Amino acid sequence: MSRFDEIFPLFQEYDMFAQTVDVVKEPNVYKAITPFGSFVCKRTAAPPGRLLFMGGVLRHLQQRGWEGAIPYTYTKYDEPFVKRGENLYYLTAWQPSLPVDQVRLPAWGEAALVRLAELHHLTQNYRFDDPRQVEPLLNALLTRWQDWRDKAKRWAADAEHSRYPSPFELVFLANRAFLLDLADEAIRLLREWRERHRTHAHFRLSIIHGSPQPSHTLIDRSGQVRLINFDRSTFDTPVRDVAMFYRTYFQLGGTEASASELFEKYATVFPLRPEEITLCSILLLYPERIMRDLETYYERKRDWNELYAVRRMEKDLDRLLQLTRWVQRAF
């Protein structure tokens, strides 16, 4: 059965039928035209519980008048998704938007970060206010960071003892001390931060988007942004969204000056507290993107040729240096 054959019957759950279905992004995102309008249909790996929860959150925010996101379209059974076998699908209303390559990075950055600030403000302590919820989140992050660091040390040792290290490994070895020092420092600082706040009486948690990047936003000609793709959303410290945003922003070529201006825009809507700003600086210190790339390269998770891998590593190092300089100056 083709993917199209699986998608057409989904619309019966919405009391609609699809006249046409076109691919938007292989292999999971499609556009369907119906007599009731156009919709995006997405196959998702998000768990049903998350979709149910986020569907309720987005519907609640829409009822309160917030227009910063595209909510799920509910079925005739009042559910935010349709299950077919092992697959889950959801619909959102199709919204015209500018192509990503026509949007200036600072304009996108300001609009997107303000939307994130609104989301964090409107959903802070949405379910509960329990400081103990922060500790498991940090423990999971520390475990992942330590695992990456330990793997990087092993890979560096193997490359160093190789008779013919690859061009990628030569770049890695040349920057090994810098990367491992950053990783060790971030791990140390995060442990210290966790210890200082173990008995913190009040810590804010919000709904975070989980993957703030241009492909997960829609921007119109007036510059207004709406968030989409909440598949990774969860209840967490809003600092996680801010850190993920800035990693993406610098990776796309953002400058230190514009990054500081954007942070001020965010703070006008949702000012971070001193301990949250410190946590943000720690999260940004860890070379997470490069660690992911090392894992991808050495564990053959993608079919990268050597030239692509080297260029990617060199670009990532350049962006990391800029991000690190900005963090040291801004915080």
C-alpha positions, 0 to 999 in steps of 0.5 A: 500500500502506498502512503497516498492510499493510507492517507485518503481514508484518514479524512473519513475520521474528520467527516471530510474527503480529500480531493487531492493529496500532494507531498510537502516533505518526504516521507511524512508530510502531505498537503490535502485539498478538501471541500472544507479547505486545505490541510497538512497531514503529518505522520508522527512518531510522537507518543499518543499521550503527548499529542493528546496533552498538546492538543488540549494545550493548543486548543486552550491557548487558542480559546484564550486568543493566542494566535502564535501556533497552528493547533491540531484539527480534531476528528469527529470523535474529538481526538487530535490524531488518527491511528492507523496500524502502528502509525499516528497522523494529525491534521493542521489547517494549511496556512500560506507562508513565505518560503524559508529562503525568502525570510531574513534571519534576524526577522525570523529570529525576533518573531520566533523568539517572541512567540516562544516567550509568549508560549512560556509565559502563557503555560508556566506551571500549566500542570503543577509547580514542583521544583523536584521536576527539574532534577530528573530533567537535569539528570537525564541531560547529564547522562547524555552529556557524559555519554557523548564526552566519554565516546568522544574520548574513545574516538579521539584515542582510536584516531590518534593511534590510527596509522592513517587517520581520515581528514575528518579525524585530523580536524577532530584531533586538532580541536579535541582539547577545546571540545573536551574542555568545553564538555567537561566544564559544562558538565561540572557547572551543570552538576554544581547548578543542580546541587545549588538548587536541589531545595529551591522553593520555586522553579518555573516550568512551561510547555516548551516547543522542543525544536525551534527552527525555521522549518517548524515555523510559518511566517507571513508577509507581515512578519508574523510567525506561528509555531508548528510541529509540537511533536517534541514538546514537553513540560520543562524549563523554558531555558531549554527552548532558549538554548535550542533556539540560539544553537540554531540561530548561530548555526544559521549565521546569526551574529553576536550583536543580533543575538543580544538584541533578540534576548532583550526582545524575549525578556520583555515578554518573559524575563528569565530569573538569574538562576535561569540565565545561569542555566541557559549559559551552561546549556549553551556551553556544551558542544552538543551539535558537534557531539551529535556529529561525531556520533553520527560519523563514527556510528555510521548513522548517516551516509556521509562522504568524507568531504561533507563530514569535514566541511560540516565539522569545520562549519560547526566549529566556527559557529561554536566559537561564535556562540561561545564568545557571545555566551561569555559576553552576554552572560 
